[in-house]
Structures are given as C-alpha cells and as structure tokens.
Amino acid sequence: MLLESTHIIFLSANGDTSTWLSEKLRPVGLAIKEVHFRHEVERELQTNGIYSLVVYRCDTVSRDILELLNYLTRNSLKTRLLVSAKSGSVEDAVECLKAGAIDFVIGD
C-alpha cells in the first residue's frame, strides 16, 4: 500500500507510546501524531485531512475500533486503519478486516 501523505495518526487505546514507531519511520519522512481517544482521531481528520493511515494500538479488540471503521466509511474518508492488538483471535481479525481495516497485527 502506498501512502497518499506522509502523516500517520497513532491511536493508543492502552497507554503505549508511538516513540518506537516514530524512531523507525523518521528516516523515511513519515510524521506521527499520537492521540489517546477515538474522538481525537475524528476531530483531527475533520480539521486536517492530511492523514493516510491510523494505527490503532490496543490490548484487545473493542467496539471502539469498529465504530472508528464505521466513521471512516460513513464519511467516505480515504484514511486507512491498521489494528495492532496485544492479543486477539481469528474471529477478531476477521471482524475488523470485514469492517474495513487494512490489516490486523497481534503482538507486543
């Protein structure tokens, strides 16, 4: 997947920071905006449409992820969502992918 912009939102639903990701992506010119709540993602996308990707970092899959995917679809946004969960099941992954996530990654 080619990103349309060089800006990513990192939504930390579990307190993890984006420091590790920022350090890896800085050399290739990708900027990361870190937020901690879904409404912050929505507000950022409404006011600043420069984001190609949201990385949603969580412990487990929650309704919040599906609501964010629904928001992206409902508003016809080109921003994609990648779920990065510490734990999850095949069923969780399938549910997120069917709802529009581009990938579902499990691990620390």
N, C-alpha and C positions, 0 to 999 in steps of 0.2 A: 504494500500500500504506500503510495506516495502522499505525503502530507501537502496540503494546499498552502499552509503557512508554517512558520517556524515557532508557533506558540502552542503550548500544551497546558491544560488545567490538570492538576493533581489533586483529586478529592480524597482526603484522608479521613475515613469514617472510623478509624481505630487508633488515631494518635500517631501513626507512623509519619515520618517526615519525608520530604522529597529530596533531601540532601544527596542521597546516593544516586538518584536518577539525574539530578541536576549536574553532578560531577561527571557522569558518564556522557551526558548529552551536550554539555557546554562546548567541547571541541568541535562539534558539528553545527553549532549555531542555533540550537533549539532552546527556547526560553520556556521556563516553567512558572506558572502561577499556582501557588499552593492555597487551597481552601479546605474548610472542615465540615461544611454543610451543603446539602443539595441546593438550598435557596441561593447560596453564594454562587454556585455554578450557573444557575438560571439567570441571576442578575448580571453576571459577567458576560454571558452570551447575549443578553438583551442590549447591554450598553457597549459591548466591544466584541464584534463578531469576527475576531481575528484567529480564533482557536479551531484547529483541525481535529484535535483529539482531547478526550477526557480520560485520564487514568483513574479508575475508581478503586482505591485500596481499602479493603475491609477484612474483618476476621472471617465472617461467613456471609452468605447471600441474604439480603434483606429486601423487603418490599420497596425500600428507598431506591434501590438500583433499577427495579422495573418501572418505578414512577419517573425516574430520570430518563430512561429509554423512551417511555411514552411521551415525555415532554419534547425530546428531540424529534420524534416522529411527528407529533401533533403540530409542531411549529416548522416543519419541513427544513430543519437545520442540517447542514452537511457535516457538522461536527460528529465524529465517531466516538464510541465508548469502548474502552478496554477494561474488563473486570480483572482485578488482581486480588484474589482472596487467599487468606492463610489456610482455609480449609473449605471443602465443598464436595459435592457429589456429582456424578454424571448428570443426574436429573437437574441440579442447579445450573450446570454448564449449558445443558440443552435449553432450559427455560430462558436463560439470558441471551443465548445466541438466537433463539426464535424471536425474542423481543427486539433484536437489532444490534446486540453487542458484536463487535468485530472479532473479539477473542475472549477467552476465559482462562486465566492462568492461576494455578494453585501453587503456593509455596511461600516460604519466608523470604 
